[in-house]
Amino acid sequence: MLNTKITPLALVIASLSAPASANLIISEYVEGGGYNKAIEIYNTTSTAVSLDGYTLNLYSNGSEAPSTSEELSGSIAANSAYVIVTSDDRAVEELKAKANIFSGTVNFNGDDAFTLTLGDTIVDSFGQIGVRPDNGQWSAGGVVTKDRSLRRKSDITSGRTDAAATFDPSEQWLQFDKDDFSGLGFHGENNQPDPEPEPEPVTPLECGAAKTLINAIQGESGDSPLLNTEIELEGIVTADFQGAEQLNGFFITSLEADIDTNPLTSEGVFVYFADSEVNVGDHVRIKGSVAEYYNATQIGNVSQIEVCATGLTTTATKISLPVSEVADLEAYEGMLVTLEQPLVVTNNYGLGRYGEVDLATERLYQGTQIALPGDAANAVEVENEKKQILLDDGSTKQNLDPVSYPGTGLDAYNTLRLGDTVNTVTGVLGYSFDRYRIHPTIQPAFIATNPRTDAPALHADADLRIASFNVLNYFNGDGQGAGFPTSRGADSEAEFIRQQAKIVSAIAALEADVIGLMEIENDGFGANSAIASLVNALNDEDSTNEYAFVNFNVDKVGTDEITTALIYRANKVAQVGTAAITTEYPFDYSNRPPIAQSFKSLESEEVFTVAVAHLKSKGCGSADGNNADLGDGQACWNEIRVTGANAFADWLNTAPTGIDDEDIILVGDMNAYAMEDPIRAFADKGFKNVVAELDGNTFSYSYSFSGRLGSLDHAVASPSLLTKVVAATDWHINADEPISLDYNVEFKSDSQQASLYASDAYRASDHDPVIVDIKSAIAEQPTPEPQAPVLSPEQSFSVLENSAIGTVIGQLEFTDADAQYTPVVEFIVQGHNGVTINQQGQLIVAGDLDFEFEKKITLMVQAKDSAGNLSDAQLVYININNDESDDEDDDSGSLFWLTLLALPLTLLRRKKV
C-alpha cells in the first residue's frame, strides 16, 4: 500500500501535464449495499497495457490527500476490463467472483472521490477532491453516486484529469440499480460477454421422491458431513429473509415425518437463494449444494426449487439459557426456536448500525469487576458466554431507518437501555461472525425495566458534592467557531454544538461543587481553550452558579492531545494552596500527568484536596513483556497502570498543593476494573474505592464494553475523607444508552440526525459520571468502650477440589460493634494451611485441596481488631467437593454464586448512616 499526499495545486499541474488521450479509464463504479463495493478499470487501446506505475487513490470525506491507495500490478489485455473489489469478506459472493484483485482502498461511500494516477499524473478521476457533497452523494441530471452502480458512457475514451473540477456524474456516467453487478468485467458495445447458451431442459423436481434429510445435512458436529455435495431436500419455510437488504435466503425445517430422535442433529437449515419467491408455511423441495459459510451450514448453488404445498404451520422448539456449553446451540442451528424466559439487554452498541442487540439471563459483568484477575475472573467470562444470545434483525443493510428495535421506534426519547428486558423471543437460530444469533420472526416486546433517572439529589446529610466525568474528546476547534475537524471529537462546528449541549446538560445536572474531567482537549487555559469554552457554556446554562476552572499556568499538561482538568462552583468552594501537576516518571508518557488542587468550602470552611487521574488505556498496540495481555482479564499495559497508581498515591501523600490536610479524594478514569491490580494498589496505599466501600460489593459500573459492565471510573479516598462520605454512586446516563443517541451525525439519515438527538444528558459521553456526597461538618463523637468482635459459631462452607489458589471460598459472618474506631484487622486461623482468611473475612484457597485426601477441613478461627481485642474462638468447617460429582442440575457455575463470593465485606460491616 502507498499513502501519498497530493495537494489541489499539484492536481491542477498534474492534470495539465496529462496526455490528451490516456490508455486507461475508470469504467464502472459499484456503491452497493453493505460491503458491496467495486471499481472497474478499462483499457481503451488495442494492445495490452502494463499496470506497473498505476495507482488507485481514495479520497474520503472531502479530504485533499489520499486516505488510502492501491499500487496496481500486472496488465490489462487490449479492450479489456480489470475489476477491483473490496477486500472485506462481507461482500456478496456474486461480486467477489468478478474480482481481478481485492483491495482495502475500495471501501468508499457515495461522497468519496477517486483518482487513477500514472506516477504523479492523474489519468482519470471520479468525484471532486477536497469537496464532501451534501446528503452523502454527488447528484446531477438524475444520476446519484450513493447506493447505485454507474457505468461510463461508451463514447468516453479518455479520462477526466481535472480532479478538482466540479463533478456532474450525469455528464459521463449511466446509472443502474443498486447491487447490479452485471456489467462488471467488460465495457462498451464491442466487448460484450459471449451469449449464454440455451439451457438444457430441466426435469421438474418431484415432491415426495427420495431426498436427503435436513438432520443428515446438519450432522452431529459443526461442519456438515455432506459438505460440497449436491442434494435434494424438502422442508417447510419458517422464516423469509429473501429481500435484497436481508440475508438473501430463507430458513426451512424438517417435515414432521422426517424428524429424527437424535438430539445432536438440527432439523433446520438456511437456503441461500432469492431468485424464486417463497413464503412462510410453504412446503418446498430444493436442489442445491451443501456449503459452510463462515462455519454456518447452508444450502447454496440452488438450481431448482418447487413449492409442494402452502399454508402449513410449524411449531418453534423451546430452548433456554444458560446452556451447558455454547456449542450446545449447534444442535438448533437453522431451526425455529423460542425462549420463553425473561432476558436482559446487555449490549446495544450495534443497535442503530447493524440492528443487533445482545440478550442474556442477567446483566453480565467484566470478570475483573467482580473477581480477582486470573482463573477466578476468567471463570466468570466462561459463564457469561453461556448466558447470552444475539438478537439480529436479519438485515444486511447498515444504518436502517427506522431502527429495528424497540418495535415502537428508537429515538432520543424512546430508548432501549441496557437492563431493559424482554419476556419471549421467537425466531430462527443462525450463526455468523462467531456468534449464535436469533433472527426474530415475531417482533420482540421490550420492557423499560431500567428507565432513565434524574441526577441523584444531594444526600440529606451532605453539604459537598464531588464528581468525575469523562467528556469523550471535548475539542472546540480554534475556540472561535472554526478549526474543524480536529484530531478527536466533533468533525464540524455543528457537531460540536450538539456535543457541548449534551455535556453541559449533564454537568449542570450533577450540581457538583468540584468536578474532575477526562478527555478534554489539551490546549491550555486561554480564552479560546476547550476548558474555557466549557465553563463559559456552563455559566450560560446555569445562572444560579458560578463555574470556574483551575488554571495550572502551562501551555499544555503533558504532551498528549487530551488531558484532565478541574472545574468547580466558585459560589460554593474556593481554591486554596497551589494547583499542582507532575510529569515525572511514570507520567512522562502513557499515564497522563496527575493534577491536584485543594479547596475550602465557603459554608463549613472544610478543606480538602481533589486530584484527577487518567491511567493508560487497555488497548494493546506496542505492549510487550509484563505490559502485554497476560490472559488474566486485565488486558494490556497493566504493569504501567499499577506503577502509575502507586506513584500517584505517593505524590498525593507529599501534599503537592502545599496544603497539609488528610482529606484527599482522587477521581478519574483508571482504565482498570474494581478488582484489578491498580485499584488494589491504591487501596494498599490507603486510598479506598469509595463506591465499593459504601455498597459493600463491586456491582457498580460506569462503562459497558462488548456487553460486559464494569467500573473504569473511580473515586478513591483517604481514610479521613472516607469517613465523611455519606453517599456515592454512578449516574447511568451513558453506559446504558445506545451510541446512536450521541451527538455524531455519521451513519444517520437526515431524519435520524434530528430524531435520535436531544440536547439532554443522555449519551453525552460513553462513561457514566461518578458522584460522591460528603458531610464536611462531623460532630465530635465520644469513643465507646472497646468491644471485641463476635464470630458466628460453627460456620460451614464448601469448595470444589483443585480450586485455583486465590479462589474465594466464602465470607465469614461476624459483627464488630465498634468497627468505626477499632475495626477488625486480622483473622487468626489454626488447623490447616490450605486455607487463609483475609482482613475482610473472606476464606481464600492457599494450597492444594484434594477430595481423595480429605473431604472436610476443620479450622479454629479468632477475629482480632485494631485494639488487640480477640473474639471467642469458633469452629469453621469447609467441605471439599469431588470435581467429578457435577451434574446438569448443579448451579455452582452460575454468576450469581460467583458474585456472592466476590463480596468484599458483609452488609453488616459496610452499612453507613
N, C-alpha and C positions, 0 to 999 in steps of 0.2 A: 504494500500500500504506500502511496505517496501523498502527503499532505503539503500542498503548496499554497502560497498566498498570492492572489492576483488582484491588484487594485483596479478601480474603474478606469483610471488613466491608462494603465497598462493594457486593459482590454481594448480601448479605443485604438492605441498604437498597434496592438496585435491584429485587430480587425483590418486596419489599413494595409497591413503587410501580407494579409492572407491572399492566396491565389484566387483568381477570378472564378475558377471552377474547381472545387475541391473534389477529391476522389470519393470521399465517404460522407454520408449524411445520416442524421438520426431519422429513421423512417417510421418507427412506431413507438408509442408511449402507452403503457398499461398502468393505470392507477385504479386497481380493483378493490374488492372487499377484503378486509382483514390484512393479510400479508401478501396479497396477490399483486406484485409489482414487477414490471419488466421494461427494458429499453431495447429496441432493435436498431442496429446499425446496418446500412445498406451500401454496397459497393456499386457505384453508378457506372463503372467502366467495364470494358470487355476483356480486361486482364485481371489476374489476381492481385490483391493489394496486401502487403505485409502490415500487420498491426503494430509492429515494433515502433515505439515512439509515440503512439497514440494513447491518450488518457481520457477517461470519462470522469468528470468532476461534478460533484453535487454541492449546491449552494442552498443551505437550509434556512428557512425563516427570514429571508431577506438579507442574508449575510453577503458581505462583499468579498469574502475569501472562501475557498472551498472548505466545506465541512468534512468531506472525505473524498478520496479519489481512488480510481482503479486503473493501474497501468495495464494496458492490453498487450497481448502477445499472440503469436500465430499469424494466420492470414485469413482473408475473406476471398472466396472464389469470385470470378467475374460475374457481374449481375446477380449477386447472391447476398443473403441476409445473415446477420450474426446476432444472436439473441442473448442478452444478459438478464438473468433472473435473480431476484433477491436470494441471499443465502439463508434466509430464515426458513427453517424446515416446516413452518406452519402454512406456507403457501400450498395451494392445492396441487395434487399430482398432475392434473392436466396441464397446468402451467409449467411445472418443473420439467415435464417431459419435453418442452420446447427449448430448453436452455442449451446454449453452447458452453456458457460458464455461469457460475453463481457468484454474486458479489454483494458485500455489505453496503457498497455505495448505492445500490438500487434499493433504497429504503427511504422513500420520499412520500410527501403528501401533495395535494393539489396546488399548494402555494410555494413549492420549491422549484429551483431553477437548475439547469444542466448546461455544461459545455462539453464539447468534444474537441480536444486540442491535439495538435501535432507539434511536439516540442512546446514552445511558448506561443504558438499561433493557434487562434481559435478557428476551427474548421466548420463548426456548426454549434447552434445553441437552442435551448428551449427555455422559455420564461425570460424574466428580466432580472439580472443580477443586481443586488442592492435594494430590491423592492419586495415587500411582502404584501400581496394584494388582499383586499378586503374579502370577508366571507370565506377565506381559505382556498381561493381559486382565482385563476385568470378566466375572464369571461368576456366574450365579444361575438357578435353575429350568431348567437345561438350555440356556440361551442364553448364548453367549460372544461377545465382541467382536473376537476375533482370527481372521483367515482365514475370515470369514463375510460374507454380505450380510444386513442386518437391515432390516425394513420395519415402519413404525409401524402399530399396530393401527388398524383402520378407525374404531373408536369414540373414538379420541383426536383431539379437535378443537382443543385448546389446548395451549400449550407448558408445559414443565417449567421454571419460572422460578427455582427454588432450585438453583442450580448447585453449591452447596457441600454439598447433601444426599447421603446415601449413595445410590449408583446401583445399582439392580437392573434389568438390561436385560430381564428376563422380564416386568416389570410392564406395559410399554407396547410391547414390540417382539416381532416374529415372526422366527424365524431361517430363513435359506435357505443353500444351498450356497455355498461359495467360488466367486467369479467368476461368480455368477448375476446377470446384468445385465438380466434380462427384465422386471423391474418398474420400471426407471428410465424417467422421462418421464411417468408417470401415477400416480395414487394413489387408493385407495378403490374400492368396488364400483360407484360411479356414474360413474367416469371411466376405464373400461377402453378399451384401444385397439380400433379397428374390427376386426372379424374378418377374418382373411386370406381372400381369395377362393380358391375352389377352383383348384388349379394346372392349367394346360393340360397335356394329355397329352404325355409326354416320349418322344421317339423314342430307343430304346436306341442306345448307341454301337456302331459296327461295327468290331471289331478287324480290322486289316489294311487298312482303307479308306485313302483318300488322307489324308495328315496333314502337319503341319508338323514338320520335323526339329529336334531339340534344338540342333544346331550352327547352324541358321539362326536360332533364337531367340536364342542367345548372341551370334552375330556375332563380328567381329574386334576390337571395341573394348569399352570398359567398359559402355556402355548398349546395350540390345538395339535392333536396328533395327526390331523389331516391337512396340515399346512401346505398350501400351493396345489391342493387337489381340486379339480373341477367336480362339482357335485350338483345334485338336485335335492332340494329340501322343501318342506312345507311348514307353514305356521300361521298364526293369527297376528295381525298387526296390532301392537299395543300402544305405539307412540309414533307420530308422524312428524319428522323434522326434515322434510324434503326441500324446504324453502332455500332460495339462493343464499340467504344470510343465516341459514341454520346449518345443521350437520350434513346436509345433502344426502339424507337417507332416512331409514325408519327402522324400528325395532319390531321383532316378531317373537312370539312364544310358541312352544310346542302345542300341537293338538293334544287334547286330554288323553287320547288313546296312546300317544307316543311318549308320555312322561315315564321315566324310569324310576327305580326305587333307590338309586344311588345318591346320597345327599351331597356328594362332592362334585356332581356334574350339573352345570347350569342348564336351564330349559329355555333360555333366551339368547338372542344374538342380534347384532346390528347389521343391517344391509346397506351398504354404501351405494345407493342408486336413487336418482331423482328424475330419470327421463320419462318414466311412466308413473302417473299419479296413483297412489293408493290411499286408503282411508282406514282409520282405526276401526277394527272389527272385521276387516277383510280377511278371508282365508286365502292365502296366496301360495303359489308354487313358483320356485325361483331356480334358475340355473346360473351358477356363478362359481367363483373360486374362493377357497378358504384363505384368509390372509391374517397377518398380525400387524396391526398398525399401531406403533408405539406401545407394544405389549397388550393391545386390546384385540381380541378375536373378532373378526368381522367377515362378511361375505362381500367380495369385491369382484370386479370384472364381470358384472352381471350381463348376460347376453339375452336372457329371456325371462319374462315374468308373466304369470297367468293368475287372474283373480278367479278362484274357485267358488267362493260364496261371499256374501256380505252380511253386515248387521250382527255379527257374532259378538259375544261378550267374554271377557276374561276376568279372572279374579287375581288381585295383587297378592303376592306372597308376603306374609308378615315376617319382618326381621326386626332386630332391636340392637341397640348399643348399650354398653360396650360389647365388643366382640372379644373372644379369647385371644385371637391373633388377627392382625389386619388382613393377612392373606385369606382368612376365612370368607371374606366377602367375594372372593373369586368364584365361589360356588353359585353366586347370584348375578354374575356379570351378564348384562343384556336383558335381565328379567324385569318385569313389572313388580315393584315391591312397595310396601308401605311400612312406615314406622309410626306406630300409634303410641307415642310417648312424648312427654314434654322435652323439647330440645331448645338449647340456648344459642343465640347468635354469638359466636366467638371471634369472627373476623368479617369485617365489611369493607376491607381495603379495596377489593376488586369489584365492589358492587356497581359503581357507575361506569367503570371502564369495560368490565368483562361480564357483568351480570352474574357474579359469583358471590356466595355467602357461605361461610363455614358455620356448621352447626355441631353441637356437642351435648353430651348429657349434663354438663355443668360448665361453669366458667373455668377455663384452663389457665394455669399459671406457668411461667418460666420455672424450670426445675430449681434454679438457684435463688428464686424468690422465696421458696418455702422449704428448701432442703439444702444441706451442705453440698458444696461443689464436689464432683466426683461421682461415685457409684450411687449415692442417695439421690442426687439431682438428676442423673441420667435415668434412674428408675422412674422418676416422676414423668419424664418425657415419654418413656416407653408406654406408660399407662395412658398418657394424653392421646397418643396416636390411636389407641383402641377405642376411644370415646367420641371420635369425630367423623363427620361426613361432609362433603362439599355439595352445596346446592348450586346447580348450574342451569341457567335459563335455556340452554340448548342453542343459543345464537352464536355465530362466529363473527358477527359484526361488533366492533368496538363502539363504545360510547352511544348506546341506544338511547333514543329519546321517544317515549319516556323510558326511564329506568325500570327494569322488570320488577323490582321489589322495593318497598312493600306494594301489594297489589293496588292500593289506592293511589300510588304515585309518589315517588321521592321528591321532596322539595325542602326548602330551607326551614319550613315549619312542620313538615311531616317526615320525620327522620326514621331511620332504622338503626337503633343503637346496639352496641354490644350489650349483652344481658337481656335484650328482648327475647321473647320465646315464641315457639310455635308448637301446637299440640299434636299435629298429624302432618306427615309428609308422604305423598304418594307420587311415584314416578318410576322411570326406568333407570337401572343402575348401569352406568358406563364407567370407563376407565381411560384417562388420558392425562398427560403431563404428570405422571407418577402419583395420581390421586384417584381413588374411587369417588364417584360423584353421582348424584341423583338429578336427572333431568325431569322436573315435575310435569306430570300430566294433569294435575289439579293445582290451581293457584294456591300456594300456602297462605294461611291466615295468620299473620304475625300479631302478637300481643305486645303492647308497650309496657313490658314488665319493669323496665329500667328507665323511667321517664327523666327528662331533664329537670334539674333543680336550680333554684336561685343560689347565689353565693351564700355560704353559711353565715348566719348572724354572729356578731361578736359574742362570745360566751359572757353570761351574766356577771361572772366574777372577774372578767378580764378588762384591762384598760390599755393594752398594747396588742397590736397585731403585726406579725412579720410574715412575709410571703416570698415565694420563689416562683419565677415564671420564665420558661424558655420561649422566646418570642420568634423562633423559627426564621432566622435570617431577615431581620428587620433592617433593610438597606434603603436609604432615602435619596438615592441618586446624587445629584450635586447639592441637594438641600434647597433648591430653588425651582423645582418642578421639572428639571431636565436631568440628563446624565443616565438615562435608562437605555438598554438594560444594564444592570450591574452584574458582578460576578456571581452574586447569590440573590435570592429573594425575588421581588417583583420584576417582571420584564418590561413594564411600562409605568408611566405615571398613573394611568387609570387603575392598573392592578395595585399599585402602592396605596392609592386612596382607599381601595377596598380592604387591603391588608391592615392599614393603620386603623381604620374604623373598627374592625373586629378586635384588634389588640387593645385599643383604648377602651372599648366597651368592657372587656374582660378585666383590665387592671382597675378601672374605676369601680367596678362592682366588687372587687376584693376589699375595698375600704381598709387597705393595709397601711400602716404607718411607715414601714420600711419594706422595700421590695428588691430582691436580688434578681437581676436579669441575666440570661444567657442568650447567645447567638444574636447580639446586636452588632451592627457594623462598627468596625474598629477604625473610626476616623476622627478621633479626638473629641474635644469638648467645646469647639467653637460654635458660633451662632448657627451655622448650617450643618452641624453634625447630626448624626442619627439620634443620639441621646437628647439633644436639644429639641429636635423636631417632635420627638415622642412626648417630652414633658410639656411642650407648648400645646400639643394636641390634647393632652390630659387636662390641662388648665382650661382650655376652651370648652371641653366637655363637662367638667366638674367644677362649677363656680364656687362650691361650698368649701373646697380645699385648695391649698396652695402647694402644688407639686414642685419639687426641685431635684436636681441630680448632684451626686458627689463628683467634684472635679478633681481628677488626680494630676492635673497640671503636666500632662505629657501629650505629645502628638499622637502616640498610639500606645496601647497597653500591650506590650509584647509585639510579636511580628505577624500573628495570624490575621486573616481577613475579618474574623469575628472575635468578640471579646465579651467579658462580663461587665456588669455595671450595677450601680446602686441608685435608686431613686427613693424619695421619701416625701412625707407630707410635712412641710415646714411649719404648718399651723399646729402640728401635734408633737413633733420632735425637733431637736436642734443638733447639729454636728458638734462634737467635742473632740479634742485631740487632733491628730493629723492623719488624713487619708493615706493609706499605705498600700504599696504593691511590692512584689518581688519577682524578678526574672532569673533568679539563681536556679541552678540545677535542683530538682528535675522540672523546672518551669521555664527553661530556656527553649524548649520545643515540646511538642506533643501535649503534655498537660498545660493548659492555659494559665497564665500568671495569676496568682491569688490577689484578690483585692480585699480590703477591710476598712471599716470606719466605725468609730464609736459615736453613740448618740445619747442624748438625755431627753427623757420625757418632760414636756413642758408642764404636765399636770402633776406628776408624782416626783419628778426630779430623779427618777430611776435612771442609772447609767448602764449601758450595755453595748456590746460590740457585735456588729453583723459583718460576716465575711461571705464571699461568693466564690464557688468553685465550679470549674468545668473540666473534668478529667478526660483523659484520652479516650476516644471512641473505640468501639469493639471491632470496627472494620479491619480486615487483616492487612491488605496492601503488602508492605515490605516486612511485616513482622517475622521474626525468626527467634531461635533459642527459646528462652522461657517466655518470651512475648508472643510466640506462635500459639495457635489454638492447641491446647494440650488435651482436649477432649473431656474436660471436666465440667463443661457447661458455662465457663466464664469467657469463652471466645478469645480474641487476640488482645494483646497489649495489657494483660492483667498485671504482669510484674511492674510495669511502669506506672500503672494506676495505684498499685499498693505503695510504691515508692512515693508517689505524689501525695497519697493520703497521710502517710507518716510525716512527710516533710511539711505539709500544710498544718497539721496539728502542732508540730514543734514550733513552726513560725508563729502561730497564734498564741502559743504559750509564752512568747517573748514580749507580749504587749506591743505589737508593731505600731499601733496608733498613738503610743505614748500614754495611754490610759490603762493603769494597772487595776483592772476590775475583773473579777472572776466570771461575770455573766457574759458568756460568749455563745453565739449561735452561728453556725456555718450552714448556708443553704446552697443548693445548686444541682446541676446535672452531673452526677458522679459516674455515669455510664457503667454502673455496677448495680446489680440487683441485691436485695436486702440481706441475703445470706452469703454474699461473695466476699472475698478476701479484703477489698478496700474498705467496705463498711465495717467489717470486724476489726480492721486495723484502726479505724477511727475510734471504735469502742475501746480498744486496748489502750488508746491514748487518753481516754476519759470523755470522748465525745460520743454520746449515745444517740441512736436513731430515735428521734422524738415520737414519730407516729407509731412505730412498733412498740416503743415503751408504753405508750398510753393504751394502745389496742390490746397489748398482751399477745400479739401474733404478727405475722408478716403478710397478711392477706391484703394489705393496701396496694394500690397500683397508681401509677401516673402515666403509663405508656403501654401500648399494645404493639407487639411485633410478631408477625406470622401467626396470629391467632392465639398468642400467649400473653397474659398480663404480667406486669411486674413494675416495680418502682426503680426507675433510673434517677428520679429526682428525690432528693432527701433534705431533711433538716436534721443536723446533728448538733447537740448542745452540751455545754459543760455541765458538771454536776450541779453547780449552784443555780444556773439558769433553768435546768430541767425541773427543779423543784417548784419553779414559778409558772410552769406551763400548765394551763388548765384545759386546753383543747388543742387538737391537731388533726388535720385531715387533708386529703386531696380533693379538689373540686373537679368533678369529672365532666368537663366541658369539651374536651378534645379527644382523649384516648378512645372514648366510646363512640364517637361520631364518624360517619363516612367521610373520607377525604374529599369526595365530590362536593361537599358543602364549604370548602375553603375558599379563599379569595381568588384563586387562579382561574383564568378563563380558558386555558388549554383543555382539549378533549371535551368541550361542551358546545352544544348548538347555541345559536343566538338566543333562543328562548330559555335554554338552561342557564345561560350566563346571568339571566335575571331571576329565574325561579329557584335556582339552587343557592342563591346568595342572599344573606341578610347581614346587616351591619351590627349583629349581636355578638355575644361572646362565644357562641358555639362553633367549634372547629376554627378558632382563632389561631391555633398552633397545633402541633402534634403531641405535645406534652401537657399534662394537667398541672395547674399551679398547686403548690403545697402551702398550706395556711397554718400558722401557729399562733394561738392566743395565749397571752401572758398576763398574769396578775402581778404587777410590779410592787404593790404595797402589801407585803406579807407581815401580818401581825406576829409579834414575838410569842411563840408557844412554849409553855413550860415543858421541860424534858421529863417524860414519865420515868417511873422506876424501871430499871432494866427487867425485861421479861425474856425467858428462854423460848426458843422456837418449839413448836409442837409438831411431831410427825404422826400421821395417821398410822395405827397399828396394822401389822400383818398385811401389807400391800402385796399384790401379786401381778406379775407381768408375763408376757410371752414373747419369744423371739425365735425366728427361723434359724436353724443351724447354718453354719458357714456364712452368716451375715458379715458384710464388709466391716472392717474396723472403722469406727466413726458413725456407724448406724445408730440412730436414736431409738432406744427400746421403748421408752415411755417417760412420763412425768410423775415424780413423786408428789403425793398430796401432803402439804404441810401448811401451817399457819405461823405467822410471826406478828404478834400484836404491836410491837414497836419497830416494825421494819423501817419506818421513816427515819429512825435515829440509829438503830443498830441492826442493819439488815444481815441476813444470812450470807456468810462469805465462804462456807466450806461444808462439805458433807464427808464425814469420816466413815469409811467403808472397811469392813472386815469380813473375811470368809472366802473371797475368790478374787483373783487378779485379772479375770477375763472381762470384768465389767467395772466401769468407773462411774462416778456421778459428778457432773459439773456444778458450777456455782448456782445455776438456776434450778437445780434439782432434776436435770434430765439424766436418765440412765443411758450410758454410751457403751457400745461394744468396744473392748480394748484388746481382745485376744481371740483365739480360735474357740468356737463353741461347737461341740460335736455331739449330736444326739446319741450316737452309739456309745460314747464315753460317759456321758452324764446327761440325764434327762431333766434335772432340776438343780438350780443353784439357790443356796440359802445365804443371804447376806445379813450382817448386823450393821445397822446404819444409825448415825447420830448427826444432827444438824448443829452447826456452830455459827453464832452471829459475831458481828464485829467487836462486841464487848467481851467475847470469850464465853458467853453463856452456851451451854450444851443442852440439847433436848434429851429426853429419855431415849435409850437405845430401843430400836424396834426391828423386828424381823421383816425382811423383804424377800419374796420368793420370785424366781424367774424360771419359767418353764421353757425348755428348749424343744422346739417342734421339729419333727422329721421333715426334711425337704421333700421326700417322696410321698408325703401324705396329702398333698394338694389335690383337690378335685374341682370340678366345674362350678360348684356352688361356693367355693372359697372366695370371699370378698377381700382377702388380705392384701390384694394388689391395688385396691381402689385408691384414688387420690384422696378420698375422704379420710381414710386412716393415715395416709402419708402426711396429710396436712395437720392432722391432730398431733402426730408425733413431732411435727416441726414447731409446735407452740413453744416459744422460749420461756414463758412463765405462766403460772396458773392465774386464772381470773382473780383469785383471792389476793394474790400479791400485787397485781397490776392495777387494781381499781383506784382511780383518782377522784377526789372530791374538790 
